[in-house]
Amino acid sequence: SDLTPGGAAALSGVIKVGDRFSAVKGQDVSALDDADVAALCRGVASMPLTVKICGSAYAKQLAELLYEAARLRNAEEVQSLLNTGALPDALFRGIVVSRRKA
């Protein structure tokens, strides 16, 4: 299915079709079906919503960003991506990133 055009998920640019949520508003949703997760996401448009994404599209995007940062030897960006939950994939192996001494 597609994201609702003009909806918060589509406008965020972060959530992609195929993503799986592991938490909504701090609540574990891994055992809920899509309709129940969607119900938890509904609310006032001006109110922020916190979700934790463990989906394939997001993970792939993070892995690609992580690989590129490592390839460019950008240690700060690598650490930032790892802190967000990015996991190295097969392309990442063998790349060594080190911080330059000041």
N, C-alpha and C positions, 0 to 999 in steps of 0.2 A: 504494500500500500504506500501511498505518498504522504508527505507532511501536509498539513493544512496550509494552503497558500496564504501568506500574510499572518499566519499564526506565530505564536511566540517561539516555538521550536524551529520553524523555518527561518524566522528573522534572526535567531541567535547565531546561525551559521556554524554552530558546534554540533548540533544533533543531526544525524544522518539516518536515512532509511536503513534499517538493519541493525541499528544500535539496540542494545539491551540495557535496561536500567537495573542496577542492583539495589538502589535505595532511592526513595523519594521522601523529602522532608525528614531525613534521618531514619526512616523506617525501611527495614529489609523487605524488598518486594520480589526477591528471586523466586518465590513459590507462587506468586500471583499471576493470573492470566492478564493479557493485554488490556482488557476492558477494565479490570480493577485498578491496574496501574494508571490508566488514562483518567479514571475517576479521581484518584489521588492527586493528579496533576492539575485538575480544574480548580479555578479560583479567580479572584479579582485580578484583572489584567495588570494593575499597577503594583501588585505585590510580588516580591521576588520568590522564586521557586528554586530550591536546591535539589539537584538530582545527582546521583552517582552513576556514571555510564561505564559499562564493562563490555560494550558491544564491539563487534568486529570492525565496523567502519571507523569508529573512534580509535580503537587500538591500532589499526593499520595506519591511520593518519599520524598518531603519536610516534609510532615506530619509524615512519618515514622522516619526520622532523628530527627525531633522535639520531638517525643515521646521518642526515645531512649536517647536523651540528657537530657530530663526531668527525665526519669527513673533513670539515673545515677547522677542526681542532678548537672548537669553541667550548671550553670546559664549563663556563658559567651557564651556557644554554643547555648543555648536556645535563648538568646537575638540576637545573630548573625543570627540565622535562622528566627526569627520573623522579623528582619530587611530586610531579602531577600523576605519577603512576605509569609513565611510559615504560614499556618493556622492550629490551633489545630483541631484534629478530635475527635471522640467519645472516643478513647482510652486515650486521653490526660486528660480528666476530672478527677479531684481528685488528680492529682500530683502537689505537691507544691514544687517550686524551690526557694531557697533563697541564696543570696550571703553570704559567711562567712565573718565575721568581722575580719579585719587584726589585 
